[in-house]
Amino acid sequence: MNPAPTRVLIVDDHPMVAEGIQSIMESYDDVEVVGTLGTGREAVEQVDGLAPDVILMDLNMPGLGGLSATEMILERRPQTRILILTMHDSPEYISTALSHGASGYVLKDVPTDEIKQAIDSVMAGERYLCTGARGSLAPKGENAREALTGREQTILLQLAQGKSNKEVAIALDISVRTVETHRKNIKRKLGISSTAGLTRYALEHGVLQGTGVGF
């Protein structure tokens, strides 16, 4: 008896790109494309009904972008694997996507069979970075401070304004548990143990001016 095919959802706001990926995926007997959607918001709203095993997620889409959608989907369905499929190869995009829970990162110009290879890898519980993405993630120096993601900067701004975890969760439409996790990561990355220290850091680094901090 053959195992059930891998259920794949494609999320990309360019119809021609989505159709091209769908055509490639449907050429494999062990893949079932359960849908193509054009926005991150649609993906969040329909993920329970479509029940994909793997989501091929674009980054830049109107409204809710791929990173925020990834975070929200994984809160609902932590068993879903999300593969970022994008043209952006900057280290910031890659590291931010992985920190948001993506299982892999693939550039759109890879050979078509590499997308299938990435799907098989994440279904096996592995993280997958295409060659171009691996090359962009050069090792950091030992003393380099780990950069905050855009979401972490947003949460730092909220916390520095004196908001509680619950208030931040309501403002950003995420769970309190997610805020607590980000808060721990922010403190770890910055080497700061107290909320007062976070506020002081925010003041010293201009975060409380608020420009360019949004996600």
C-alpha positions as CSV (number, residue, x, y, z in Angstrom):
1,M,0.0,0.0,0.0
2,N,1.4,3.4,-1.0
3,P,1.8,6.0,1.7
4,A,-0.5,9.0,1.5
5,P,0.8,11.8,-0.8
6,T,2.3,14.9,0.7
7,R,-0.3,17.6,0.9
8,V,1.2,20.9,-0.4
9,L,-0.3,24.4,-0.3
10,I,1.1,27.1,-2.5
11,V,0.9,30.7,-1.2
12,D,2.1,33.4,-3.7
13,D,0.5,36.6,-4.9
14,H,1.8,36.2,-8.5
15,P,-0.8,33.9,-10.2
16,M,1.7,32.8,-13.0
17,V,4.3,31.8,-10.4
18,A,1.8,29.9,-8.4
19,E,0.5,28.1,-11.4
20,G,4.0,27.2,-12.5
21,I,4.8,25.8,-9.1
22,Q,1.5,23.9,-9.1
23,S,2.3,22.4,-12.5
24,I,5.7,21.2,-11.3
25,M,4.3,19.7,-8.0
26,E,1.5,17.9,-9.8
27,S,4.0,16.0,-11.9
28,Y,5.0,14.0,-8.8
29,D,2.8,11.1,-7.9
30,D,3.5,11.4,-4.2
31,V,2.4,15.1,-4.0
32,E,-1.1,16.5,-3.8
33,V,-1.6,20.2,-4.3
34,V,-4.5,21.1,-2.0
35,G,-4.7,24.8,-3.1
36,T,-3.0,28.0,-4.3
37,L,-3.6,31.2,-2.4
38,G,-2.6,34.8,-3.0
39,T,-2.1,36.2,0.5
40,G,-0.8,35.3,3.9
41,R,-4.2,36.2,5.4
42,E,-5.9,33.6,3.2
43,A,-3.4,31.0,4.2
44,V,-4.0,31.7,7.9
45,E,-7.8,31.5,7.5
46,Q,-7.9,28.4,5.3
47,V,-5.0,26.3,6.7
48,D,-7.2,24.3,9.1
49,G,-9.6,23.3,6.3
50,L,-6.9,22.6,3.7
51,A,-4.7,20.7,6.3
52,P,-1.5,20.9,4.3
53,D,1.6,18.9,5.3
54,V,3.9,21.5,3.6
55,I,3.3,25.1,2.7
56,L,5.4,26.8,0.0
57,M,5.2,30.4,1.2
58,D,6.3,33.6,-0.6
59,L,7.6,36.4,1.6
60,N,6.3,39.7,0.2
61,M,2.6,39.7,-0.3
62,P,-0.1,42.3,0.1
63,G,-1.5,42.6,3.6
64,L,-0.1,39.9,5.8
65,G,3.4,38.9,4.6
66,G,4.9,35.5,4.6
67,L,6.8,35.8,7.9
68,S,3.8,36.9,9.9
69,A,1.6,34.3,8.2
70,T,4.3,31.6,9.1
71,E,4.2,32.5,12.7
72,M,0.4,32.6,12.9
73,I,0.0,29.3,11.1
74,L,2.5,27.5,13.3
75,E,0.6,28.6,16.3
76,R,-2.5,26.9,14.9
77,R,-0.9,23.9,13.3
78,P,2.6,23.4,14.7
79,Q,2.9,20.1,12.7
80,T,2.8,22.0,9.4
81,R,6.2,22.4,7.7
82,I,6.6,25.8,6.0
83,L,9.1,26.3,3.2
84,I,9.9,29.9,2.2
85,L,10.0,30.1,-1.6
86,T,11.3,33.5,-2.6
87,M,13.7,35.6,-4.7
88,H,15.3,37.3,-1.6
89,D,18.7,35.8,-0.7
90,S,19.9,38.3,1.9
91,P,21.1,36.8,5.2
92,E,18.6,38.9,7.1
93,Y,15.6,37.4,5.3
94,I,16.9,33.9,5.7
95,S,17.7,34.1,9.4
96,T,14.5,35.9,10.1
97,A,12.4,33.3,8.3
98,L,14.1,30.5,10.2
99,S,13.6,32.3,13.5
100,H,9.9,32.6,12.7
101,G,9.7,28.8,12.5
102,A,10.2,28.1,8.8
103,S,11.5,24.6,8.1
104,G,13.4,25.7,5.1
105,Y,14.3,28.4,2.6
106,V,14.5,27.9,-1.2
107,L,15.2,30.5,-3.9
108,K,12.8,30.6,-6.8
109,D,15.6,30.2,-9.3
110,V,16.6,26.7,-8.1
111,P,16.1,23.7,-10.5
112,T,12.6,22.4,-10.2
113,D,13.6,19.1,-8.7
114,E,15.2,20.9,-5.8
115,I,11.8,22.2,-4.6
116,K,10.7,18.5,-4.4
117,Q,13.9,17.7,-2.6
118,A,13.2,20.4,-0.1
119,I,9.7,19.1,0.5
120,D,11.0,15.6,1.1
121,S,13.7,16.9,3.5
122,V,11.3,18.9,5.7
123,M,8.8,16.0,5.7
124,A,11.6,13.9,7.1
125,G,12.0,16.4,9.9
126,E,15.1,18.1,8.5
127,R,15.8,21.8,7.9
128,Y,16.5,22.6,4.2
129,L,18.4,25.5,2.8
130,C,19.1,25.7,-0.9
131,T,22.7,26.2,-2.0
132,G,22.2,30.0,-2.5
133,A,20.6,30.4,0.9
134,R,23.4,28.5,2.6
135,G,26.0,30.7,0.9
136,S,24.3,33.8,2.2
137,L,24.4,32.6,5.8
138,A,28.1,33.1,6.3
139,P,29.3,32.2,9.8
140,K,29.3,35.1,12.2
141,G,32.2,36.2,14.3
142,E,32.3,34.8,17.9
143,N,31.7,38.3,19.4
144,A,28.9,39.3,16.9
145,R,25.7,40.1,18.7
146,E,22.8,38.2,17.2
147,A,20.5,40.6,15.4
148,L,16.9,41.1,16.4
149,T,14.3,40.1,13.9
150,G,11.7,42.6,12.7
151,R,9.1,41.0,14.9
152,E,11.4,41.1,18.0
153,Q,12.1,44.8,17.4
154,T,8.3,45.4,17.3
155,I,7.8,43.5,20.5
156,L,10.8,45.3,22.1
157,L,9.1,48.6,21.2
158,Q,5.9,47.5,22.9
159,L,7.6,46.2,26.0
160,A,9.7,49.4,26.3
161,Q,6.5,51.4,26.3
162,G,5.6,49.6,29.5
163,K,3.0,47.1,28.0
164,S,2.4,43.8,29.6
165,N,2.8,40.5,27.7
166,K,-1.0,40.3,27.5
167,E,-1.3,43.9,26.1
168,V,1.4,43.2,23.5
169,A,-0.3,39.9,22.5
170,I,-3.6,41.8,22.0
171,A,-1.9,44.6,20.1
172,L,-0.1,42.3,17.7
173,D,-2.9,39.6,17.5
174,I,-0.6,36.8,18.8
175,S,-0.7,34.6,21.8
176,V,0.7,35.5,25.2
177,R,2.9,32.4,24.9
178,T,4.4,33.7,21.7
179,V,5.2,37.1,23.3
180,E,6.9,35.3,26.2
181,T,9.0,33.3,23.8
182,H,10.0,36.5,21.9
183,R,10.8,38.2,25.1
184,K,13.1,35.5,26.2
185,N,14.8,35.5,22.8
186,I,15.2,39.3,22.9
187,K,16.8,39.1,26.4
188,R,19.1,36.3,25.3
189,K,20.2,38.0,22.2
190,L,20.9,41.4,23.9
191,G,22.3,39.8,27.1
192,I,19.8,41.7,29.2
193,S,18.0,40.1,32.1
194,S,15.4,42.7,33.2
195,T,12.5,44.7,31.7
196,A,14.2,47.9,32.9
197,G,17.3,46.9,30.9
198,L,15.2,46.4,27.8
199,T,13.7,49.8,28.2
200,R,17.1,51.4,28.7
201,Y,18.4,49.5,25.6
202,A,15.4,50.8,23.6
203,L,16.1,54.4,24.7
204,E,19.8,54.2,23.9
205,H,19.3,52.7,20.5
206,G,16.5,54.9,19.3
207,V,13.9,52.2,19.3
208,L,11.4,54.4,21.2
209,Q,11.5,57.0,18.5
210,G,9.5,54.3,16.7
211,T,10.6,55.0,13.1
212,G,11.4,52.0,10.9
213,V,10.8,49.6,13.8
214,G,7.5,48.1,12.6
215,F,7.2,44.7,11.1
